[in-house]
Amino acid sequence: MKVTTQNLQQIPEFVQVPNDQLQWLIDKSHIKVLKQGAYLFQKGDPIDKLFIVLQGKIEIKVEQNGNYKHVALMDTNEIGGLLPFSRASSALGFGEVLENSDVLVLEKSCFKEMISNHYELTESLVHKMTTRVREFTKDNVQAEKMMSLGKLSAGLAHELNNPASAMVRSAKALKEHLANVPEKFKRVVSIQATEKEIDIINDILFEKLNNRPENNMKLTERNEKEDELEEWLEDHNVDNAYELTETLLDFCIGIPAMEEIHKATGQKNFPHAIEWIENVLTTEKMVDEIGEASDRISSLVSSIKSYTHMDRAPEKVSTDIHIGLKSTLTMLNHKLKKKNISLEKDFQANLSEPLIFVSEINQVWTNLIDNAVDAMSHSGVLKIKTSEDQKFVKVEIIDDGDGIPEEHLDHIFDPFFTTKAIGEGTGMGLEVVQRIINQHAGKITVKSKKGETRFTVYLPIS
């Protein structure tokens, strides 16, 4: 294929480039003919050539976890590869030819002459590079947000599933339990008891319901008490005593209470009375379980609203940062539990309330805490400390992981820099963190050694 300056002027970036400079580009370049299925470049190849697709299609893709992910498509009149002043060194992916293609190739060795003698051509290629970086940044910020959202969604699904499942189980058990009430009620109404005797039973029952004691018995102690209570009930002609002991002991109703009830009802009425008491306590326990589960769901929803600040206008507000930290920890609780990480909070009381964009600052806590958890081994310790440092609110997030290598410390806030494997991080998380902190006229520092990495965020109080 013969290339002319008219051909290159069809490329949008070259519309304003003089013909003599385009001719220089043609003279210094060579054409590479590629068949469908071939590769223009492969992962690890040096990025040392400028590519211009004269005709054809080339797909750029990266490998993630054994699969290929589409990144971009170089179509006819598309510019790619090395551009002036680019710091890229080696290809992270593959350029596979989808259609037979002719590619104009300019070697890196010609760049110095181009930059020195052909201003408009260089300028057009630099503009192309800045556009490419801007689009790449936008895509990676979106990918980082989606990755963060995916982690939070998975965690929330897990956190919500537990209380929701508990509610379903308890509701089903309550329905089955209430189906047996009519038969038990028949036996209760057959009891011939005085008003005084009924008062004794009611006093014991409702004292336990209204002042339910904390049951702190160890497993061995509880097993012993269940065996003793079961044996006592059987000795007093109570059928299915083993079914009653668990609920009775949940409310700390042991043998002394049984003796008092037995004395009030007499042997004939005692089995029916104790069966009815257990029935009332079981109902109460199931209702409590449903209440606790619904409270947990309500608490999670409140944390989500607080985390996203969805019910407020997007403006800076004076805020207790402890609220955002606690909400973020709720969001990430599943990760802490999964790795059995201990959490140590040292929150200063009466901390000043800085003016912040709440959702953005919560994103800072999410990225920093999430990274800290990823850096720690199983059963690690995560510390979060808040304090005031002159005119700043100071937040420290400390993990006991392996630390950040010293050679990486100066680059961790750079866009696209990541120490994680491909598919696990885009390298935008800490760049976003720093951008948000700068937006608040604050600062962030990091110190790291083996066993202690400390990120410190400073937010101005006013």
GUMARMI-718211 format. One record per residue (C-alpha): z, y, x; residue in three letters. Coordinates in Angstrom, 3 decimals, padded with zeros to 6 digits, m for minus. Layout:
N
Z,Y,X,r
Z,Y,X,ALA
...
***
This chain:
462
Z,Y,X,r
000.000,000.000,000.000,MET
m001.032,003.394,001.405,LYS
001.543,006.136,000.899,VAL
000.621,009.814,000.492,THR
002.654,012.975,000.101,THR
001.484,013.018,m003.544,GLN
003.192,009.658,m004.044,ASN
006.495,010.984,m002.644,LEU
006.297,014.161,m004.744,GLN
006.661,011.930,m007.809,GLN
010.243,011.307,m006.665,ILE
012.532,013.884,m008.373,PRO
014.536,014.549,m005.211,GLU
011.375,015.476,m003.256,PHE
009.795,017.931,m005.714,VAL
010.805,020.993,m003.629,GLN
010.246,019.390,m000.199,VAL
007.236,020.825,001.756,PRO
004.264,018.509,002.341,ASN
004.570,018.596,006.122,ASP
008.115,017.245,005.925,GLN
007.073,014.492,003.528,LEU
004.223,013.621,005.885,GLN
006.740,013.392,008.741,TRP
008.768,010.974,006.612,LEU
005.663,008.843,005.988,ILE
004.658,008.864,009.672,ASP
008.114,007.837,010.869,LYS
008.599,005.113,008.256,SER
007.144,001.678,007.657,HIS
006.515,m000.271,004.454,ILE
008.386,m003.481,003.766,LYS
006.758,m005.843,001.254,VAL
009.233,m008.064,m000.593,LEU
008.549,m010.934,m002.967,LYS
010.593,m011.648,m006.082,GLN
013.798,m013.496,m005.169,GLY
013.961,m012.063,m001.641,ALA
016.748,m009.747,m000.456,TYR
016.343,m006.163,000.739,LEU
019.835,m006.488,002.256,PHE
022.764,m008.907,002.056,GLN
026.518,m008.594,002.273,LYS
027.628,m007.675,005.785,GLY
024.252,m006.281,006.898,ASP
024.524,m002.961,008.774,PRO
023.670,000.095,006.676,ILE
021.249,001.718,009.141,ASP
018.079,002.364,007.118,LYS
016.914,004.710,004.363,LEU
015.116,002.878,001.518,PHE
012.629,004.339,m000.964,ILE
011.284,001.938,m003.609,VAL
007.595,002.793,m003.966,LEU
007.095,000.136,m006.626,GLN
009.130,m002.776,m007.979,GLY
012.760,m003.386,m008.957,LYS
015.777,m004.289,m006.802,ILE
019.180,m005.193,m008.249,GLU
022.311,m004.244,m006.319,ILE
025.215,m006.602,m007.028,LYS
028.545,m007.653,m005.540,VAL
030.270,m011.019,m005.486,GLU
033.643,m011.268,m007.237,GLN
035.559,m014.535,m007.513,ASN
032.423,m016.610,m007.119,GLY
030.409,m014.600,m009.664,ASN
027.974,m011.737,m009.228,TYR
028.576,m008.353,m010.826,LYS
025.719,m005.910,m011.437,HIS
026.322,m002.548,m009.738,VAL
023.017,m000.670,m009.930,ALA
019.244,m001.042,m010.270,LEU
016.838,000.515,m007.771,MET
013.630,001.138,m009.717,ASP
010.308,002.688,m008.664,THR
010.845,006.060,m006.913,ASN
014.559,005.330,m006.348,GLU
016.212,006.283,m003.034,ILE
018.920,004.080,m001.507,GLY
020.424,002.766,001.692,GLY
021.614,005.104,004.456,LEU
021.610,008.856,003.762,LEU
022.280,011.784,006.148,PRO
025.965,012.197,007.086,PHE
026.939,009.013,005.216,SER
029.837,007.100,006.812,ARG
028.909,003.741,005.273,ALA
028.676,001.052,007.936,SER
028.002,m002.332,006.322,SER
026.781,m003.580,002.954,ALA
029.442,m004.783,000.494,LEU
026.903,m006.492,m001.751,GLY
023.354,m007.736,m002.085,PHE
019.987,m006.130,m002.900,GLY
017.977,m008.818,m004.696,GLU
014.293,m008.241,m005.500,VAL
013.667,m008.717,m009.235,LEU
009.953,m007.830,m009.080,GLU
007.555,m007.831,m006.131,ASN
008.394,m004.581,m004.356,SER
007.064,m002.205,m001.723,ASP
009.835,m000.299,000.054,VAL
009.435,002.638,002.439,LEU
011.940,002.211,005.293,VAL
013.159,004.946,007.665,LEU
015.319,003.818,010.592,GLU
018.609,005.575,011.414,LYS
017.265,006.500,014.850,SER
015.008,009.088,013.174,CYS
017.839,010.868,011.380,PHE
018.744,013.224,014.224,LYS
015.188,014.602,014.366,GLU
015.063,014.908,010.568,MET
018.355,016.831,010.422,ILE
017.290,019.153,013.264,SER
013.724,019.925,012.175,ASN
013.332,019.242,008.449,HIS
015.901,021.213,006.490,TYR
014.535,020.778,002.918,GLU
014.061,017.031,003.344,LEU
017.588,016.669,004.720,THR
019.008,018.873,001.970,GLU
017.364,016.778,m000.765,SER
018.783,013.577,000.692,LEU
022.267,015.099,001.064,VAL
022.133,016.157,m002.599,HIS
021.187,012.581,m003.426,LYS
024.226,011.347,m001.481,MET
026.658,013.704,m003.250,THR
025.256,012.658,m006.632,THR
025.647,009.007,m005.667,ARG
029.246,009.553,m004.528,VAL
030.065,011.444,m007.735,ARG
028.632,008.665,m009.921,GLU
030.306,005.991,m007.816,PHE
033.639,007.820,m008.063,THR
033.288,008.166,m011.825,LYS
032.504,004.452,m012.205,ASP
035.412,003.441,m009.996,ASN
037.898,005.721,m011.731,VAL
036.813,004.145,m015.016,GLN
037.110,000.671,m013.493,ALA
040.606,001.513,m012.220,GLU
041.609,002.753,m015.674,LYS
040.205,m000.363,m017.318,MET
041.961,m002.586,m014.785,MET
045.233,m000.761,m015.399,SER
044.690,m000.934,m019.157,LEU
043.931,m004.649,m018.888,GLY
047.180,m005.290,m017.024,LYS
049.193,m003.276,m019.524,LEU
047.464,m004.931,m022.476,SER
048.175,m008.400,m021.115,ALA
051.791,m007.466,m020.509,GLY
052.222,m005.919,m023.932,LEU
050.623,m008.916,m025.612,ALA
053.115,m011.123,m023.791,HIS
056.079,m008.872,m024.596,GLU
055.128,m008.535,m028.275,LEU
054.374,m012.226,m028.651,ASN
057.950,m013.283,m027.925,ASN
059.700,m011.303,m030.702,PRO
056.793,m011.853,m033.089,ALA
057.005,m015.619,m032.572,SER
060.780,m015.454,m033.002,ALA
060.346,m013.632,m036.324,MET
057.868,m016.252,m037.563,VAL
060.152,m019.121,m036.530,ARG
063.240,m017.535,m038.063,SER
061.456,m016.603,m041.288,ALA
060.133,m020.143,m041.672,LYS
063.557,m021.632,m040.933,ALA
065.202,m019.191,m043.371,LEU
062.794,m020.207,m046.129,LYS
063.544,m023.902,m045.564,GLU
067.258,m023.159,m045.379,HIS
067.302,m021.215,m048.647,LEU
065.476,m024.055,m050.392,ALA
068.647,m026.148,m049.979,ASN
070.994,m023.490,m051.371,VAL
070.810,m024.572,m055.063,PRO
072.130,m028.072,m054.263,GLU
074.915,m026.654,m052.112,LYS
075.755,m024.102,m054.806,PHE
076.311,m026.909,m057.342,LYS
078.944,m028.406,m055.081,ARG
080.594,m025.026,m054.519,VAL
080.962,m024.158,m058.207,VAL
082.563,m027.554,m058.759,SER
085.482,m026.462,m056.565,ILE
088.658,m025.837,m058.469,GLN
090.474,m023.162,m056.504,ALA
092.836,m020.342,m057.258,THR
091.979,m016.703,m056.659,GLU
094.402,m016.650,m053.730,LYS
092.723,m019.659,m052.098,GLU
089.298,m018.073,m052.526,ILE
090.603,m014.847,m050.964,ASP
091.781,m016.761,m047.893,ILE
088.344,m018.310,m047.419,ILE
086.591,m014.977,m048.003,ASN
088.876,m013.189,m045.571,ASP
088.101,m015.675,m042.792,ILE
084.374,m015.686,m043.544,LEU
083.785,m011.942,m043.795,PHE
086.075,m011.141,m040.887,GLU
083.727,m013.220,m038.726,LYS
080.624,m011.666,m040.300,LEU
081.787,m008.077,m039.964,ASN
083.376,m008.465,m036.542,ASN
081.197,m011.096,m034.952,ARG
082.821,m011.830,m031.578,PRO
080.870,m012.131,m028.331,GLU
080.405,m015.788,m027.500,ASN
080.690,m016.059,m023.707,ASN
081.483,m019.785,m023.445,MET
079.862,m021.662,m020.595,LYS
077.660,m024.611,m021.490,LEU
080.186,m027.273,m020.489,THR
082.976,m025.503,m022.377,GLU
080.813,m025.139,m025.479,ARG
079.808,m028.815,m025.412,ASN
083.456,m029.810,m025.241,GLU
084.397,m027.550,m028.170,LYS
081.459,m028.824,m030.252,GLU
082.579,m032.424,m029.670,ASP
086.189,m031.558,m030.574,GLU
085.167,m029.679,m033.740,LEU
082.751,m032.407,m034.820,GLU
085.443,m035.060,m034.399,GLU
087.963,m032.923,m036.344,TRP
085.508,m032.369,m039.234,LEU
084.649,m036.076,m039.412,GLU
088.354,m036.904,m039.561,ASP
088.544,m034.624,m042.617,HIS
085.672,m036.337,m044.437,ASN
082.932,m033.746,m043.734,VAL
079.471,m035.358,m043.848,ASP
076.884,m034.418,m041.181,ASN
079.574,m032.639,m039.177,ALA
077.299,m032.453,m036.109,TYR
074.915,m030.197,m038.090,GLU
077.661,m027.667,m038.818,LEU
079.381,m027.266,m035.460,THR
076.673,m025.196,m033.711,GLU
076.672,m022.419,m036.317,THR
080.450,m022.414,m036.714,LEU
080.962,m022.000,m032.963,LEU
078.254,m019.281,m032.827,ASP
080.699,m017.237,m034.903,PHE
083.688,m018.515,m032.901,CYS
085.097,m020.455,m035.875,ILE
087.039,m023.292,m034.273,GLY
089.726,m025.804,m035.244,ILE
092.502,m023.220,m035.944,PRO
090.326,m021.544,m038.611,ALA
089.366,m024.952,m040.003,MET
093.015,m025.855,m040.423,GLU
093.664,m022.608,m042.287,GLU
090.717,m023.212,m044.634,ILE
091.742,m026.847,m045.135,HIS
095.231,m025.750,m046.066,LYS
093.901,m023.255,m048.622,ALA
091.358,m025.586,m050.273,THR
092.961,m029.000,m049.997,GLY
091.246,m032.148,m048.816,GLN
089.151,m032.618,m051.977,LYS
087.528,m029.197,m051.892,ASN
087.445,m028.702,m048.101,PHE
084.073,m030.441,m047.325,PRO
082.257,m028.353,m049.979,HIS
083.954,m025.133,m048.873,ALA
083.135,m025.604,m045.204,ILE
079.546,m026.533,m046.072,GLU
079.211,m023.267,m048.026,TRP
080.735,m021.231,m045.181,ILE
078.284,m022.752,m042.711,GLU
075.450,m022.008,m045.144,ASN
076.397,m018.296,m045.360,VAL
076.757,m018.051,m041.563,LEU
073.380,m019.729,m040.996,THR
071.708,m017.251,m043.337,THR
073.393,m014.385,m041.520,GLU
072.322,m015.750,m038.132,LYS
068.678,m016.088,m039.176,MET
068.611,m012.582,m040.664,VAL
070.147,m011.276,m037.417,ASP
067.441,m013.023,m035.377,GLU
064.702,m011.479,m037.522,ILE
066.398,m008.074,m037.200,GLY
066.697,m008.353,m033.422,GLU
063.046,m009.407,m033.080,ALA
061.831,m006.526,m035.257,SER
064.020,m004.102,m033.274,ASP
062.424,m005.382,m030.084,ARG
058.929,m004.777,m031.474,ILE
059.962,m001.319,m032.669,SER
061.365,m000.565,m029.217,SER
058.116,m001.637,m027.562,LEU
056.049,000.510,m029.915,VAL
058.331,003.486,m029.185,SER
057.872,002.858,m025.469,SER
054.099,002.809,m025.906,ILE
054.191,006.123,m027.784,LYS
056.428,007.617,m025.139,SER
054.269,006.236,m022.333,TYR
050.976,007.524,m023.737,THR
052.553,010.635,m025.276,HIS
050.094,009.925,m028.114,MET
051.937,012.047,m030.639,ASP
051.954,015.219,m028.553,ARG
049.389,017.815,m027.539,ALA
047.929,017.459,m024.000,PRO
049.870,020.300,m022.430,GLU
052.614,020.638,m019.858,LYS
056.052,020.195,m021.369,VAL
059.551,020.240,m019.940,SER
060.426,016.545,m019.803,THR
063.160,014.166,m018.722,ASP
061.223,012.007,m016.280,ILE
063.676,009.135,m016.820,HIS
062.065,008.580,m020.227,ILE
058.642,008.015,m018.655,GLY
060.059,005.801,m015.904,LEU
061.890,003.628,m018.449,LYS
058.809,003.394,m020.691,SER
056.657,002.397,m017.714,THR
059.159,m000.285,m016.706,LEU
059.004,m001.611,m020.276,THR
055.212,m001.773,m020.013,MET
055.402,m003.646,m016.711,LEU
058.427,m005.799,m017.546,ASN
056.244,m008.917,m017.792,HIS
055.214,m008.528,m014.125,LYS
058.818,m008.117,m013.011,LEU
059.858,m011.240,m014.911,LYS
056.863,m013.238,m013.678,LYS
057.866,m012.659,m010.048,LYS
061.633,m012.708,m010.784,ASN
061.984,m009.239,m009.279,ILE
065.383,m007.548,m009.420,SER
065.364,m003.922,m010.509,LEU
067.871,m001.426,m009.123,GLU
067.918,001.997,m010.814,LYS
069.768,004.936,m009.319,ASP
069.062,007.753,m011.782,PHE
070.796,011.099,m011.262,GLN
072.581,012.332,m014.372,ALA
071.656,015.742,m015.792,ASN
068.454,015.864,m013.747,LEU
066.393,019.023,m014.219,SER
063.320,018.651,m016.420,GLU
060.043,019.644,m014.711,PRO
056.986,020.908,m016.592,LEU
054.508,018.021,m016.561,ILE
051.531,016.456,m018.279,PHE
053.475,013.457,m019.553,VAL
050.661,010.882,m019.820,SER
049.308,011.743,m016.369,GLU
052.729,011.483,m014.704,ILE
053.313,008.159,m016.482,ASN
050.047,006.996,m014.900,GLN
051.562,007.903,m011.513,VAL
054.625,005.739,m012.207,TRP
052.396,002.895,m013.429,THR
050.212,002.864,m010.316,ASN
053.116,003.151,m007.882,LEU
055.342,000.538,m009.569,ILE
052.409,m001.823,m010.154,ASP
051.419,m001.598,m006.476,ASN
055.024,m002.157,m005.422,ALA
055.284,m005.308,m007.542,VAL
051.988,m006.618,m006.134,ASP
053.275,m006.028,m002.594,ALA
056.503,m007.992,m003.100,MET
057.146,m011.679,m002.766,SER
058.862,m013.751,m005.444,HIS
062.475,m012.670,m006.121,SER
062.027,m009.321,m004.400,GLY
064.030,m006.153,m005.069,VAL
062.487,m002.990,m006.526,LEU
064.516,000.228,m006.266,LYS
063.841,003.418,m008.198,ILE
065.889,006.487,m007.350,LYS
065.832,010.001,m008.817,THR
067.490,013.135,m007.475,SER
067.021,016.867,m006.968,GLU
065.803,018.251,m003.655,ASP
066.060,022.043,m003.699,GLN
063.384,023.178,m006.200,LYS
061.933,019.706,m006.739,PHE
062.706,016.626,m008.772,VAL
062.470,013.736,m006.337,LYS
061.489,010.192,m007.342,VAL
061.583,007.343,m004.814,GLU
059.985,003.951,m005.465,ILE
061.013,001.403,m002.851,ILE
059.885,m002.200,m002.467,ASP
060.917,m004.874,000.032,ASP
057.437,m006.280,000.639,GLY
055.662,m006.794,003.956,ASP
054.834,m003.099,004.272,GLY
051.615,m001.183,004.874,ILE
050.059,m001.574,008.349,PRO
050.493,001.602,010.382,GLU
046.743,001.994,010.879,GLU
046.290,002.148,007.078,HIS
048.975,004.748,006.306,LEU
046.668,007.704,006.985,ASP
043.993,006.328,004.647,HIS
045.802,004.907,001.610,ILE
045.156,008.048,m000.456,PHE
041.443,008.108,000.460,ASP
038.994,007.316,m002.362,PRO
037.853,003.671,m002.404,PHE
040.319,002.606,000.305,PHE
042.132,m000.568,m000.683,THR
043.936,m003.390,001.092,THR
043.481,m005.695,m001.901,LYS
040.849,m008.409,m002.221,ALA
037.553,m007.689,m003.991,ILE
038.114,m007.719,m007.729,GLY
041.800,m006.876,m007.439,GLU
041.541,m003.182,m006.676,GLY
038.959,m000.400,m006.575,THR
040.795,001.807,m004.119,GLY
041.136,004.593,m006.691,MET
044.738,004.065,m007.836,GLY
046.501,006.045,m005.108,LEU
043.707,008.627,m004.967,GLU
044.302,009.243,m008.682,VAL
048.056,009.441,m008.038,VAL
047.610,012.093,m005.359,GLN
045.173,014.071,m007.523,ARG
047.668,014.126,m010.420,ILE
050.538,015.157,m008.134,ILE
048.381,017.950,m006.658,ASN
047.554,019.028,m010.202,GLN
051.292,019.569,m010.697,HIS
051.661,021.480,m007.397,ALA
053.826,018.647,m006.106,GLY
053.481,016.285,m003.180,LYS
053.727,012.573,m002.405,ILE
054.735,010.924,000.859,THR
054.895,007.339,002.051,VAL
056.935,005.615,004.746,LYS
056.526,001.921,005.419,SER
057.860,m000.822,007.620,LYS
058.325,m004.531,007.089,LYS
060.828,m004.999,004.296,GLY
060.720,m001.417,003.022,GLU
057.893,000.730,001.678,THR
059.032,004.029,000.174,ARG
056.783,006.281,m001.919,PHE
058.435,009.643,m002.642,THR
057.113,011.971,m005.341,VAL
058.189,015.628,m005.478,TYR
057.625,017.518,m008.758,LEU
058.442,021.238,m008.898,PRO
061.183,022.050,m011.397,ILE
059.506,025.295,m012.485,SER
***
